[in-house]
């Protein structure tokens, strides 16, 4: 467990979690959200807003996190045609109720596994918006996971800026959201992936995050 992240978390008040899909907030940061109930959290999912299955499940997950939220309806078809930068950025700016936070959490520029274009596009949009000052945050955290190029299920990066080993009860609550609220069976990819530790790359200046984006979210 990263003690530094715990001490810092005590000073965080307002948090925005900006993800591509309903369940991303739980898979990659659910333990943090469950651990710090004093946070004022807004969760934005940019896809599946009109999905009759996933949308109501997302709303139930929000209630479990005691968070507010909204959903966009960006194309999420299997073909994964690329979206324009403007389309993703405009959706964020339209749905995000405030433009200044203590902390924004989002995807990493190279995603969390090999590979999902929407995750990468969302990360790029958030970093670009922070860089040009259209959204403001004291800190930006991007998810820090990798799957070895599909060799194994996504794992938190041990060398990430922050690595948070979840207490057993916290992980069980997170896993319950994946199994019961989102309805993923125990043998599903999502249920088997649900990390027992969470990791993040942390940035306190937009210039550093922009450099990270240019590198493709990979260490030099």
PyMOL commands that set and color helices and strands:
alter all, ss='L'
color gray80, all
select helices_A, chain A and resi 3-9+24-35+54-65+85-95+117-131+168-181+189-193+206-214
alter helices_A, ss='H'
color red, helices_A
select strands_A, chain A and resi 14-19+40-47+68-74+100-106+136-143+145-146+155-156+162-165+197-203
alter strands_A, ss='S'
color yellow, strands_A
deselect
rebuild
show_as cartoon
